[in-house]
Amino acid sequence: MWLYLTPSRRLLSLRRSLIQYRSITLENSARKAAVDKVISPFRSICGKDNVSLGEAIREQHGKDESVHRCRPPDVVVFPRCVEEVSALAKVCHDHNLPIIPFGTGTGLEGGVGAVQGGVCFSLRNMDQILNLHPEDFDVTVEPGVTRKALNAYLRDTGLWFPVDPGADASLCGMAATSASGTNAVRYGTMRENVMNLEVVLSNGTVIHTAGKGRRPRKTSAGYNLTNLFVGSEGTLGIITKTTLRLYGVPEAMVSAVCSFPSVQAAVDSTVQILQTGVPIARIEFLDDVMIDACNKFSSLSYPVTPTLFLEFHGSEHSLEEQVSTAEEITQSNEGSDFQWARDAETRNRLWKARHDAWYAAQALRPGCKAYSTDVCVPLSRLPQIIVETKKDLLESRLTGPIAGHVGDGNFHCLMVVDPNDPDELHQVHLFTERLARRALAMDGTCTGEHGVGLGKRVLLCEEVGPLAIQVMKGLKDSLDPRNLMNPGKILQRGEL
């Protein structure tokens, strides 16, 4: 297209490119000089061994599980307590260095990439479980504590934390992205399960969103700062502690798999089960392509048709009633090939197959990478959007098996793409934008649980509108006026 410009326009375009290049070069030079100045203060704060300039370490902290390319930071620090996080943040603030929080790197939207360089705060050394109150059903954890580590710690207390995104993610990272997963239909998302947060702002100030040490089950005191930081993806501050709701371990659990002749029949069953008040704990949908991939990857033999994975929690007596009602509803919608799992080993194997869907999809094309879409629509629109999406996949000749949290209208196309094929990458990008806009047209959202990160910033504008974006910008300016906290995520540069 550049060749078709008039000579004057071509010269103007070249001039702009040179100015932009010089600006970036000057910016990089200034940042490098600033990094050189902060290494000594960093080492005095958290020790020489907890400051790394090594290329391998920086690259490890510049990427997550997404398809976005690695954006390594200039330096990685490993603070051991909130005091060190605060002191390190003050140094970064004084030298205008970007700050990128890092938990376990299991995100799916490029949220840890250092798009403007800067300092990665790797929080793995802050791994303490604090202030467990079994009688109040709550616990406070540091950002290095993962979901599995917390539940292992709680094993003998009769309590558990049920929010399960599949990956063994950092709990503070899950709060930062407002993660959810297979249990959300019964227990809610992170947004409903975070009671309080300790947050370090860009200038090193430490705040407690619900008041220091406070953990009431409900409050109507002032603005809900906790929910402001839940889902903020590190763009407003660094979460250094989170207080979480806990739940009693159910007396009994039963899981099931059921096949259906169509997507509509599976979704109709879901809606009817929810309408009857059955307190189902998990209800997951896999399309025929996904169930075939799971069969091959996990050595299973489920019928290759739209399939529901279900789980019920409760007392032995209540489970009998729940299971009976669910079975009656699914059979009325032509559900068949019921397989029940009552013992823990069989249930774990069943759900491992569901959680391994990501790897099963990748195994369809060895050597390729997977990218997960994340739209969510009202339940009544789910059959329509899945049918339209499957048609789009066929017409586009793309590989994208579908798995979803059908109980809340959230589903994922696990796009399997060759990262070395620019044309295929472009086709996947166009498909994901069509899918997101299809969801928006059905009163849904472009992201149900993965977050905005790098890839959905334009879609966020379309979803909430320019006035809401301006309010978000105002909040960002108030809490992070220098735009140092994870810059380039959620809001686009032009909006800041």
KEBA-66542 format. One record per residue (C-alpha): residue in one letter; x, y negated, z. Coordinates in steps of 0.1 Angstrom, whole numbers, plus 5000, padded with zeros to 4 digits. Example, Ala and Ser with C-alpha at 12.3 -4.5 7.8 and 13.67 -1.06 7.14 Angstrom:
{atom "A" {5123 5045 5078}}
{atom "S" {5137 5011 5071}}
// end
This chain:
{atom "M" {5000 5000 5000}}
{atom "W" {5030 4977 5008}}
{atom "L" {5040 4978 4971}}
{atom "Y" {5007 4963 4960}}
{atom "L" {5012 4932 4981}}
{atom "T" {5020 4898 4965}}
{atom "P" {5057 4887 4969}}
{atom "S" {5047 4861 4995}}
{atom "R" {5026 4885 5015}}
{atom "R" {5054 4911 5013}}
{atom "L" {5078 4886 5026}}
{atom "L" {5054 4876 5055}}
{atom "S" {5050 4913 5063}}
{atom "L" {5087 4918 5064}}
{atom "R" {5092 4888 5086}}
{atom "R" {5066 4901 5111}}
{atom "S" {5083 4935 5112}}
{atom "L" {5117 4919 5118}}
{atom "I" {5103 4897 5146}}
{atom "Q" {5086 4927 5162}}
{atom "Y" {5119 4947 5159}}
{atom "R" {5139 4919 5175}}
{atom "S" {5114 4916 5203}}
{atom "I" {5115 4953 5210}}
{atom "T" {5153 4953 5209}}
{atom "L" {5155 4924 5233}}
{atom "E" {5129 4940 5256}}
{atom "N" {5149 4973 5256}}
{atom "S" {5182 4955 5263}}
{atom "A" {5166 4936 5292}}
{atom "R" {5151 4968 5306}}
{atom "K" {5185 4986 5303}}
{atom "A" {5202 4958 5322}}
{atom "A" {5174 4959 5349}}
{atom "V" {5178 4997 5352}}
{atom "D" {5216 4993 5357}}
{atom "K" {5209 4969 5386}}
{atom "V" {5184 4991 5404}}
{atom "I" {5203 5024 5406}}
{atom "S" {5223 5014 5436}}
{atom "P" {5192 5002 5456}}
{atom "F" {5173 5033 5446}}
{atom "R" {5201 5056 5459}}
{atom "S" {5202 5037 5492}}
{atom "I" {5164 5041 5496}}
{atom "C" {5160 5078 5488}}
{atom "G" {5195 5093 5486}}
{atom "K" {5219 5099 5456}}
{atom "D" {5204 5134 5450}}
{atom "N" {5169 5120 5446}}
{atom "V" {5178 5096 5417}}
{atom "S" {5183 5111 5383}}
{atom "L" {5195 5097 5350}}
{atom "G" {5200 5131 5334}}
{atom "E" {5185 5135 5299}}
{atom "A" {5169 5169 5307}}
{atom "I" {5152 5156 5339}}
{atom "R" {5140 5125 5321}}
{atom "E" {5126 5145 5292}}
{atom "Q" {5109 5169 5316}}
{atom "H" {5091 5139 5332}}
{atom "G" {5082 5123 5299}}
{atom "K" {5056 5148 5287}}
{atom "D" {5026 5168 5299}}
{atom "E" {5006 5196 5284}}
{atom "S" {4992 5174 5256}}
{atom "V" {5002 5170 5220}}
{atom "H" {5015 5135 5226}}
{atom "R" {5053 5133 5220}}
{atom "C" {5077 5131 5248}}
{atom "R" {5083 5095 5261}}
{atom "P" {5111 5099 5287}}
{atom "P" {5115 5073 5315}}
{atom "D" {5149 5055 5320}}
{atom "V" {5153 5070 5354}}
{atom "V" {5135 5095 5377}}
{atom "V" {5132 5090 5414}}
{atom "F" {5121 5116 5440}}
{atom "P" {5107 5098 5471}}
{atom "R" {5101 5119 5503}}
{atom "C" {5076 5097 5521}}
{atom "V" {5053 5067 5515}}
{atom "E" {5078 5043 5530}}
{atom "E" {5103 5053 5503}}
{atom "V" {5076 5050 5476}}
{atom "S" {5068 5015 5488}}
{atom "A" {5104 5004 5490}}
{atom "L" {5111 5018 5455}}
{atom "A" {5080 5001 5441}}
{atom "K" {5092 4967 5455}}
{atom "V" {5126 4971 5437}}
{atom "C" {5108 4979 5405}}
{atom "H" {5085 4949 5410}}
{atom "D" {5114 4926 5416}}
{atom "H" {5130 4937 5383}}
{atom "N" {5098 4940 5362}}
{atom "L" {5103 4977 5356}}
{atom "P" {5073 4999 5347}}
{atom "I" {5063 5026 5372}}
{atom "I" {5049 5060 5361}}
{atom "P" {5036 5084 5388}}
{atom "F" {5043 5121 5381}}
{atom "G" {5027 5151 5399}}
{atom "T" {5029 5185 5382}}
{atom "G" {5027 5174 5345}}
{atom "T" {4996 5194 5338}}
{atom "G" {4977 5165 5323}}
{atom "L" {4962 5167 5288}}
{atom "E" {4961 5131 5276}}
{atom "G" {4997 5119 5276}}
{atom "G" {4993 5102 5309}}
{atom "V" {5029 5106 5321}}
{atom "G" {5046 5093 5290}}
{atom "A" {5069 5063 5297}}
{atom "V" {5057 5043 5266}}
{atom "Q" {5076 5012 5278}}
{atom "G" {5104 5030 5295}}
{atom "G" {5108 5024 5332}}
{atom "V" {5109 5045 5364}}
{atom "C" {5091 5078 5369}}
{atom "F" {5081 5085 5405}}
{atom "S" {5082 5123 5408}}
{atom "L" {5062 5130 5439}}
{atom "R" {5070 5168 5443}}
{atom "N" {5090 5163 5475}}
{atom "M" {5060 5148 5493}}
{atom "D" {5043 5182 5498}}
{atom "Q" {5029 5181 5534}}
{atom "I" {4993 5192 5543}}
{atom "L" {4983 5167 5571}}
{atom "N" {4955 5163 5595}}
{atom "L" {4933 5194 5589}}
{atom "H" {4900 5190 5607}}
{atom "P" {4882 5224 5604}}
{atom "E" {4853 5213 5625}}
{atom "D" {4848 5183 5602}}
{atom "F" {4855 5200 5569}}
{atom "D" {4882 5177 5558}}
{atom "V" {4920 5176 5552}}
{atom "T" {4946 5150 5541}}
{atom "V" {4973 5160 5517}}
{atom "E" {5004 5144 5501}}
{atom "P" {5008 5143 5463}}
{atom "G" {5031 5173 5461}}
{atom "V" {5004 5196 5474}}
{atom "T" {4987 5216 5446}}
{atom "R" {4952 5232 5446}}
{atom "K" {4965 5267 5451}}
{atom "A" {4989 5257 5478}}
{atom "L" {4961 5241 5498}}
{atom "N" {4938 5271 5495}}
{atom "A" {4966 5294 5505}}
{atom "Y" {4971 5272 5536}}
{atom "L" {4934 5273 5544}}
{atom "R" {4930 5311 5539}}
{atom "D" {4926 5320 5576}}
{atom "T" {4904 5290 5584}}
{atom "G" {4872 5301 5566}}
{atom "L" {4874 5270 5545}}
{atom "W" {4884 5263 5509}}
{atom "F" {4887 5234 5484}}
{atom "P" {4866 5245 5453}}
{atom "V" {4874 5219 5426}}
{atom "D" {4892 5241 5400}}
{atom "P" {4905 5226 5367}}
{atom "G" {4923 5259 5359}}
{atom "A" {4958 5245 5361}}
{atom "D" {4975 5245 5395}}
{atom "A" {4975 5207 5395}}
{atom "S" {4986 5183 5422}}
{atom "L" {4955 5173 5442}}
{atom "C" {4965 5136 5441}}
{atom "G" {4970 5139 5404}}
{atom "M" {4935 5155 5402}}
{atom "A" {4922 5125 5420}}
{atom "A" {4940 5101 5396}}
{atom "T" {4923 5117 5366}}
{atom "S" {4890 5125 5383}}
{atom "A" {4894 5161 5374}}
{atom "S" {4868 5188 5378}}
{atom "G" {4864 5222 5363}}
{atom "T" {4844 5254 5365}}
{atom "N" {4829 5248 5400}}
{atom "A" {4817 5212 5394}}
{atom "V" {4781 5223 5388}}
{atom "R" {4778 5234 5425}}
{atom "Y" {4805 5214 5443}}
{atom "G" {4810 5183 5422}}
{atom "T" {4841 5167 5407}}
{atom "M" {4870 5150 5424}}
{atom "R" {4850 5118 5425}}
{atom "E" {4825 5134 5449}}
{atom "N" {4852 5151 5470}}
{atom "V" {4877 5124 5478}}
{atom "M" {4869 5106 5510}}
{atom "N" {4899 5083 5514}}
{atom "L" {4932 5074 5496}}
{atom "E" {4965 5060 5506}}
{atom "V" {4977 5039 5476}}
{atom "V" {5010 5020 5470}}
{atom "L" {5004 4990 5447}}
{atom "S" {5029 4978 5422}}
{atom "N" {5045 4953 5446}}
{atom "G" {5049 4980 5473}}
{atom "T" {5019 4971 5494}}
{atom "V" {5003 5001 5510}}
{atom "I" {4965 5002 5513}}
{atom "H" {4939 5027 5525}}
{atom "T" {4908 5026 5504}}
{atom "A" {4884 5035 5532}}
{atom "G" {4904 5022 5561}}
{atom "K" {4935 5038 5577}}
{atom "G" {4926 5072 5591}}
{atom "R" {4889 5069 5584}}
{atom "R" {4870 5100 5571}}
{atom "P" {4833 5096 5575}}
{atom "R" {4811 5119 5554}}
{atom "K" {4794 5088 5540}}
{atom "T" {4797 5050 5542}}
{atom "S" {4781 5019 5527}}
{atom "A" {4808 4996 5539}}
{atom "G" {4819 4971 5512}}
{atom "Y" {4831 4979 5477}}
{atom "N" {4839 5015 5469}}
{atom "L" {4877 5012 5465}}
{atom "T" {4882 5049 5468}}
{atom "N" {4862 5055 5436}}
{atom "L" {4880 5027 5419}}
{atom "F" {4913 5045 5422}}
{atom "V" {4898 5080 5415}}
{atom "G" {4902 5082 5377}}
{atom "S" {4926 5052 5374}}
{atom "E" {4953 5075 5360}}
{atom "G" {4981 5057 5378}}
{atom "T" {4974 5023 5362}}
{atom "L" {4964 5006 5395}}
{atom "G" {4987 5022 5420}}
{atom "I" {5004 5053 5432}}
{atom "I" {4983 5077 5453}}
{atom "T" {5004 5089 5482}}
{atom "K" {4977 5106 5503}}
{atom "T" {4942 5119 5497}}
{atom "T" {4916 5130 5522}}
{atom "L" {4894 5157 5508}}
{atom "R" {4861 5174 5516}}
{atom "L" {4863 5211 5524}}
{atom "Y" {4837 5238 5522}}
{atom "G" {4830 5271 5540}}
{atom "V" {4841 5301 5521}}
{atom "P" {4809 5318 5509}}
{atom "E" {4799 5350 5526}}
{atom "A" {4796 5368 5493}}
{atom "M" {4803 5361 5456}}
{atom "V" {4789 5378 5425}}
{atom "S" {4801 5371 5389}}
{atom "A" {4785 5381 5356}}
{atom "V" {4790 5380 5319}}
{atom "C" {4760 5378 5295}}
{atom "S" {4759 5377 5257}}
{atom "F" {4734 5358 5236}}
{atom "P" {4723 5357 5200}}
{atom "S" {4727 5319 5196}}
{atom "V" {4741 5288 5213}}
{atom "Q" {4706 5276 5218}}
{atom "A" {4696 5308 5238}}
{atom "A" {4727 5304 5261}}
{atom "V" {4720 5267 5268}}
{atom "D" {4683 5273 5273}}
{atom "S" {4692 5299 5299}}
{atom "T" {4715 5275 5316}}
{atom "V" {4689 5247 5318}}
{atom "Q" {4662 5271 5331}}
{atom "I" {4685 5285 5358}}
{atom "L" {4692 5250 5370}}
{atom "Q" {4655 5240 5368}}
{atom "T" {4645 5269 5391}}
{atom "G" {4669 5256 5418}}
{atom "V" {4693 5285 5417}}
{atom "P" {4724 5271 5434}}
{atom "I" {4747 5286 5408}}
{atom "A" {4784 5280 5415}}
{atom "R" {4798 5284 5380}}
{atom "I" {4782 5287 5345}}
{atom "E" {4806 5286 5316}}
{atom "F" {4800 5289 5279}}
{atom "L" {4824 5305 5253}}
{atom "D" {4815 5306 5216}}
{atom "D" {4820 5336 5194}}
{atom "V" {4855 5325 5182}}
{atom "M" {4866 5319 5218}}
{atom "I" {4853 5352 5232}}
{atom "D" {4871 5370 5203}}
{atom "A" {4903 5352 5212}}
{atom "C" {4899 5361 5249}}
{atom "N" {4892 5398 5240}}
{atom "K" {4924 5400 5221}}
{atom "F" {4945 5380 5246}}
{atom "S" {4932 5396 5278}}
{atom "S" {4925 5431 5264}}
{atom "L" {4887 5428 5270}}
{atom "S" {4858 5442 5250}}
{atom "Y" {4830 5417 5253}}
{atom "P" {4805 5414 5223}}
{atom "V" {4817 5387 5199}}
{atom "T" {4787 5364 5203}}
{atom "P" {4780 5332 5223}}
{atom "T" {4786 5342 5260}}
{atom "L" {4779 5329 5295}}
{atom "F" {4802 5335 5324}}
{atom "L" {4783 5330 5357}}
{atom "E" {4791 5331 5394}}
{atom "F" {4768 5329 5425}}
{atom "H" {4779 5320 5460}}
{atom "G" {4759 5326 5493}}
{atom "S" {4748 5352 5518}}
{atom "E" {4742 5388 5507}}
{atom "H" {4705 5383 5509}}
{atom "S" {4704 5350 5490}}
{atom "L" {4726 5365 5462}}
{atom "E" {4701 5392 5455}}
{atom "E" {4674 5366 5449}}
{atom "Q" {4698 5344 5428}}
{atom "V" {4710 5372 5407}}
{atom "S" {4675 5386 5401}}
{atom "T" {4662 5351 5390}}
{atom "A" {4692 5345 5367}}
{atom "E" {4689 5380 5351}}
{atom "E" {4652 5375 5345}}
{atom "I" {4658 5341 5328}}
{atom "T" {4687 5353 5306}}
{atom "Q" {4667 5383 5295}}
{atom "S" {4638 5361 5285}}
{atom "N" {4662 5343 5262}}
{atom "E" {4675 5375 5246}}
{atom "G" {4705 5378 5268}}
{atom "S" {4721 5412 5268}}
{atom "D" {4752 5433 5277}}
{atom "F" {4751 5421 5313}}
{atom "Q" {4783 5430 5332}}
{atom "W" {4782 5423 5369}}
{atom "A" {4814 5419 5391}}
{atom "R" {4810 5421 5429}}
{atom "D" {4844 5431 5441}}
{atom "A" {4872 5404 5443}}
{atom "E" {4895 5422 5419}}
{atom "T" {4870 5424 5391}}
{atom "R" {4857 5389 5396}}
{atom "N" {4893 5375 5395}}
{atom "R" {4900 5394 5363}}
{atom "L" {4868 5380 5348}}
{atom "W" {4876 5344 5357}}
{atom "K" {4913 5348 5347}}
{atom "A" {4901 5356 5312}}
{atom "R" {4881 5323 5312}}
{atom "H" {4910 5303 5326}}
{atom "D" {4934 5319 5301}}
{atom "A" {4912 5306 5272}}
{atom "W" {4938 5279 5265}}
{atom "Y" {4966 5305 5260}}
{atom "A" {4942 5328 5242}}
{atom "A" {4934 5300 5217}}
{atom "Q" {4971 5293 5212}}
{atom "A" {4977 5331 5205}}
{atom "L" {4954 5328 5175}}
{atom "R" {4983 5310 5158}}
{atom "P" {5016 5318 5173}}
{atom "G" {5041 5289 5172}}
{atom "C" {5013 5263 5172}}
{atom "K" {5002 5239 5200}}
{atom "A" {4968 5235 5215}}
{atom "Y" {4949 5202 5220}}
{atom "S" {4917 5202 5241}}
{atom "T" {4888 5178 5233}}
{atom "D" {4867 5168 5263}}
{atom "V" {4833 5154 5254}}
{atom "C" {4803 5156 5277}}
{atom "V" {4766 5150 5267}}
{atom "P" {4732 5153 5284}}
{atom "L" {4723 5190 5287}}
{atom "S" {4694 5187 5263}}
{atom "R" {4718 5176 5235}}
{atom "L" {4744 5204 5241}}
{atom "P" {4730 5229 5215}}
{atom "Q" {4729 5203 5188}}
{atom "I" {4764 5189 5193}}
{atom "I" {4779 5224 5195}}
{atom "V" {4762 5235 5163}}
{atom "E" {4772 5204 5145}}
{atom "T" {4808 5207 5158}}
{atom "K" {4811 5243 5147}}
{atom "K" {4799 5232 5112}}
{atom "D" {4825 5204 5112}}
{atom "L" {4852 5229 5121}}
{atom "L" {4843 5252 5093}}
{atom "E" {4841 5225 5067}}
{atom "S" {4874 5210 5079}}
{atom "R" {4891 5244 5079}}
{atom "L" {4904 5239 5114}}
{atom "T" {4909 5264 5143}}
{atom "G" {4890 5252 5174}}
{atom "P" {4873 5278 5196}}
{atom "I" {4849 5263 5221}}
{atom "A" {4847 5267 5258}}
{atom "G" {4827 5246 5282}}
{atom "H" {4813 5238 5316}}
{atom "V" {4778 5242 5302}}
{atom "G" {4762 5235 5336}}
{atom "D" {4771 5198 5333}}
{atom "G" {4772 5194 5295}}
{atom "N" {4810 5193 5292}}
{atom "F" {4827 5214 5266}}
{atom "H" {4862 5217 5250}}
{atom "C" {4873 5225 5214}}
{atom "L" {4907 5240 5219}}
{atom "M" {4923 5228 5187}}
{atom "V" {4952 5249 5176}}
{atom "V" {4975 5229 5154}}
{atom "D" {5009 5231 5138}}
{atom "P" {5029 5202 5153}}
{atom "N" {5052 5202 5123}}
{atom "D" {5024 5197 5098}}
{atom "P" {5015 5159 5095}}
{atom "D" {4985 5165 5073}}
{atom "E" {4970 5190 5098}}
{atom "L" {4977 5167 5127}}
{atom "H" {4959 5139 5109}}
{atom "Q" {4929 5162 5101}}
{atom "V" {4927 5172 5138}}
{atom "H" {4929 5135 5148}}
{atom "L" {4900 5127 5125}}
{atom "F" {4880 5156 5137}}
{atom "T" {4884 5147 5174}}
{atom "E" {4873 5111 5167}}
{atom "R" {4842 5124 5148}}
{atom "L" {4834 5147 5177}}
{atom "A" {4838 5119 5203}}
{atom "R" {4816 5096 5183}}
{atom "R" {4791 5123 5179}}
{atom "A" {4790 5126 5217}}
{atom "L" {4787 5088 5221}}
{atom "A" {4758 5088 5197}}
{atom "M" {4740 5114 5219}}
{atom "D" {4744 5092 5250}}
{atom "G" {4775 5111 5262}}
{atom "T" {4811 5103 5269}}
{atom "C" {4844 5108 5251}}
{atom "T" {4860 5124 5282}}
{atom "G" {4843 5145 5309}}
{atom "E" {4873 5154 5330}}
{atom "H" {4907 5149 5312}}
{atom "G" {4909 5111 5313}}
{atom "V" {4916 5085 5287}}
{atom "G" {4954 5084 5287}}
{atom "L" {4969 5074 5254}}
{atom "G" {4945 5090 5229}}
{atom "K" {4910 5077 5239}}
{atom "R" {4916 5040 5245}}
{atom "V" {4897 5029 5214}}
{atom "L" {4869 5053 5222}}
{atom "L" {4867 5039 5257}}
{atom "C" {4860 5005 5242}}
{atom "E" {4832 5019 5221}}
{atom "E" {4818 5038 5250}}
{atom "V" {4815 5011 5276}}
{atom "G" {4815 4979 5254}}
{atom "P" {4837 4948 5255}}
{atom "L" {4821 4932 5286}}
{atom "A" {4829 4963 5307}}
{atom "I" {4864 4964 5293}}
{atom "Q" {4869 4927 5304}}
{atom "V" {4858 4937 5339}}
{atom "M" {4883 4966 5339}}
{atom "K" {4910 4941 5326}}
{atom "G" {4902 4917 5355}}
{atom "L" {4906 4945 5380}}
{atom "K" {4939 4956 5365}}
{atom "D" {4951 4919 5365}}
{atom "S" {4942 4915 5401}}
{atom "L" {4959 4947 5414}}
{atom "D" {4988 4948 5389}}
{atom "P" {4993 4913 5374}}
{atom "R" {5026 4922 5358}}
{atom "N" {5012 4954 5341}}
{atom "L" {5039 4976 5357}}
{atom "M" {5017 5005 5367}}
{atom "N" {5017 5032 5340}}
{atom "P" {5014 5006 5312}}
{atom "G" {4998 5016 5279}}
{atom "K" {4972 5040 5294}}
{atom "I" {4934 5035 5295}}
{atom "L" {4936 4998 5284}}
{atom "Q" {4952 4988 5251}}
{atom "R" {4980 4962 5251}}
{atom "G" {4958 4936 5233}}
{atom "E" {4933 4939 5262}}
{atom "L" {4958 4930 5289}}
// end
